[in-house]
Amino acid sequence: MHHMQWTGILGIIFGCALIALALVCGTIVMIFRMRQGQSSVRSKKYSADEEKAIQEILLGLERMEKRVDALEIILMEGSRDSHSFHGKEL
C-alpha cells in the first residue's frame, strides 16, 4: 500500500510539471503570435496589456516550478528516511 501512495504522489508531481510545461509553451506561442499581429496603435496597447498578463503568468509558473522542485526533494528525503527507519525496525 505504501508503494501505491508513493506512485500516486509522483503521478501528481509529474502531472503538475506537465501542466506547467504546457502553460509555458502556450504562453510562448501567444507571445509569438502577438508580436506578429501588431499593426495598429490600438493593437499595440492591447498587446502591452496581454504581455503584462503573460509576464505575470510566467512569474507564477516559475514560482510553482520552484515549489514542485522543493516538494519533490521533501518527498524523496521522506521516502529515504522512511526506508531507513523501517530497516531499523526489522
C-alpha positions as CSV (number, residue, x, y, z in Angstrom):
1,M,0.0,0.0,0.0
2,H,2.9,2.4,0.8
3,H,4.2,1.8,-2.7
4,M,0.8,2.9,-4.2
5,Q,0.8,6.1,-2.2
6,W,4.3,7.0,-3.4
7,T,3.3,6.2,-7.0
8,G,0.2,8.5,-6.7
9,I,2.3,11.3,-5.2
10,L,4.8,11.0,-8.0
11,G,2.0,11.0,-10.6
12,I,0.6,14.2,-9.1
13,I,4.0,15.9,-9.2
14,F,4.8,14.9,-12.8
15,G,1.2,15.8,-13.8
16,C,1.7,19.3,-12.4
17,A,5.1,19.6,-14.1
18,L,3.5,18.6,-17.4
19,I,0.7,21.2,-16.9
20,A,3.3,23.8,-16.1
21,L,5.2,22.9,-19.2
22,A,2.1,23.1,-21.4
23,L,1.3,26.5,-19.9
24,V,4.8,27.8,-20.6
25,C,4.7,26.5,-24.2
26,G,1.2,28.0,-24.7
27,T,2.4,31.4,-23.4
28,I,5.4,31.4,-25.7
29,V,3.1,30.7,-28.7
30,M,0.8,33.5,-27.6
31,I,3.7,35.9,-27.3
32,F,5.0,34.9,-30.7
33,R,1.5,35.4,-32.3
34,M,1.0,38.8,-30.6
35,R,4.3,40.1,-31.9
36,Q,3.5,39.0,-35.5
37,G,0.0,40.5,-35.3
38,Q,0.9,44.0,-34.1
39,S,-0.1,46.6,-36.7
40,S,-2.1,49.4,-35.2
41,V,-1.7,51.6,-32.1
42,R,-4.8,50.0,-30.6
43,S,-3.4,46.5,-31.0
44,K,-0.1,47.7,-29.5
45,K,-1.9,48.9,-26.4
46,Y,-3.9,45.7,-26.2
47,S,-0.7,43.6,-26.7
48,A,1.0,45.6,-24.0
49,D,-1.7,44.6,-21.6
50,E,-1.6,41.0,-22.8
51,E,2.2,41.0,-22.5
52,K,2.0,42.2,-18.8
53,A,-0.5,39.4,-18.1
54,I,1.7,36.8,-19.7
55,Q,4.7,38.0,-17.7
56,E,2.7,37.6,-14.5
57,I,1.7,34.1,-15.6
58,L,5.3,33.2,-16.3
59,L,6.4,34.5,-12.9
60,G,3.7,32.5,-11.2
61,L,4.7,29.4,-13.2
62,E,8.4,29.9,-12.2
63,R,7.3,30.1,-8.5
64,M,5.2,27.0,-8.9
65,E,8.1,25.1,-10.5
66,K,10.3,26.0,-7.5
67,R,7.6,24.7,-5.1
68,V,7.2,21.5,-7.1
69,D,11.0,21.0,-7.0
70,A,11.1,21.6,-3.3
71,L,8.2,19.2,-2.8
72,E,10.0,16.5,-4.8
73,I,13.1,16.9,-2.6
74,I,11.0,16.7,0.5
75,L,9.2,13.6,-0.7
76,M,12.4,11.9,-1.8
77,E,14.1,12.6,1.5
78,G,11.0,11.4,3.4
79,S,10.9,8.2,1.4
80,R,14.6,7.6,2.0
81,D,14.2,8.3,5.8
82,S,11.1,6.1,5.8
83,H,13.1,3.2,4.2
84,S,16.0,3.5,6.6
85,F,13.6,3.8,9.6
86,H,11.7,0.7,8.5
87,G,15.0,-1.1,8.1
88,K,16.0,-0.4,11.7
89,E,12.7,-1.7,13.0
90,L,13.1,-5.1,11.3
